Structures are given as structure tokens and as C-alpha cells.
Amino acid sequence: MKFKIHQMLEEGQAFRFIAFGSSNTQRFQPGMHWFDFVELGFKNLCSVCGQFINSGISGNTTVDLLNRYDNELARYEPNLVVITIGGNDSNPDKNVDARTYRDNLLLLHKKITTLGSEVVFQTYYGCDLEQMELSYRNALLEYMQIIRDVGAELNCPVVDHFSRWDKLRLHDVAVYRSMMRDAMHVNPLGNMVLGLDLMDFFEVGLSEEHREYCREGLIVKSYLDSLSD
């Protein structure tokens, strides 16, 4: 999918791209993070294309994103923001009801687009629902659907990893769990597969020299593709 940053790249202009979210976005383990793959893809096109800013903090909800919006997003004047949030909002212990969650997504979108930035929402990867408490699991499914609905309402792109990964979880749980660190987080392989999918979404790709490094991720990605056909 084409964004303004693609045109900026063609015109030789540097851009700022921010990943805004919670532990799904924060770097907290060794290996390449999914946002690194996005950066790598763009820098395969132009090594001086701009800044890629990871603004993820573990445990955050949409309330937290709004609270740190000025200092950790707006100040950078981004051209594109990818938002991945909802796993904590849907946790009953956080007390963020579905209406508040939806309203917060709408407000985040309004505030960011007012800056002149484009927005992409992401669902989570398909979390391991069988390992989650029932009320949390049901809420998570509801909040992931809210992301899809808000995206459709705003005509805002949504990368629906959840639907894609859940097909694999139901079809081949062993391969699915090979990408998961725990019920709510991916491991390095999961980060790679997410990153490869996002490369496709943003119409960037691997160089030939990187394909061998990503061999296992490319195999799993191909498996996911086959289930989505």
C-alpha cells in the first residue's frame, strides 16, 4: 500500500515513521524486532530515507498513549504512525471499557492526522486464546473487532494480523506456538514473520543477501499465505 512517505522517498525527502504502542511495540528481547524489518525494507530502497522511532511501552493502554502523545509522538512531527494497542485495554484489570477504548482510538487518529501524519492501525498477532482466562479472551476478541470497525469508519488502513495468525493457530498450533514467547507476545521468529508481512504491506522488501537470514520466517510466511488463499 502506498503512503505519502513513498512519494517523499521518490523526491529525496527524509521522513519520520513512528511505531506507537505497548509491549507488542517495545523492544525487550534480543534479535530483530518487527519494526526493524520495516526500517530495513525502506532502507533497501534508500539508505538515508529518514527516522524510524519506536515509541512502545510495556503495559500501555490507549489512555497511556494519549497521556504521552505530546512528548513521545507529536514532538517528532511524524509523517506516518502505526498504532498497535488493545491487549492491555481488553484486560479486565485495566478497567478500560469497550466504549472508552473505541473513543480513544478515534481521538488518537484525530490528533495524529491533525499533525498532517497518516495513520495505520494494527490488530495484535493472533494471541494464544486457549491459554487466556475466558473474560480476557472474550474482551480481546471484541477489542480487535473494534480496531477493524474504527478503521472502516475512518477509512484508515488496518493490518489485521490477528485474523491471519488465528487461522494458523487453529490449523497448526505447533507452528503457531513456535512464533510465540507466551500467550500475548511473539518471540524473534514471530517478530520476523510480522516484519515480513509488514514489508509486503508497505511495498518494500528484502535484498537478496538478507533472504537466507530470513529463511525460516519466509517459510512460515508462505504457510500463512497458503491459509489465507
Secondary structure, DSSP 8 states (H G I E B T S, - for coil): ---HHHHHHHTT--EEEEEEESTTTS--SSS--HHHHHHHHHHHH-TTSEEEEEEE-TT--HHHHHHTHHHHTGGG--SEEEEE--TTTTSGGG---HHHHHHHHHHHHHHHHHTT-EEEEE------GGGS-HHHHHHHHHHHHHHHHHHHHHT--EE-HHHHHHHHHHH-HHHHHTTEEETTEE-HHHHHHHHHHHHHHTT----HHHHTTTHHHHHHHHHHHHHH-
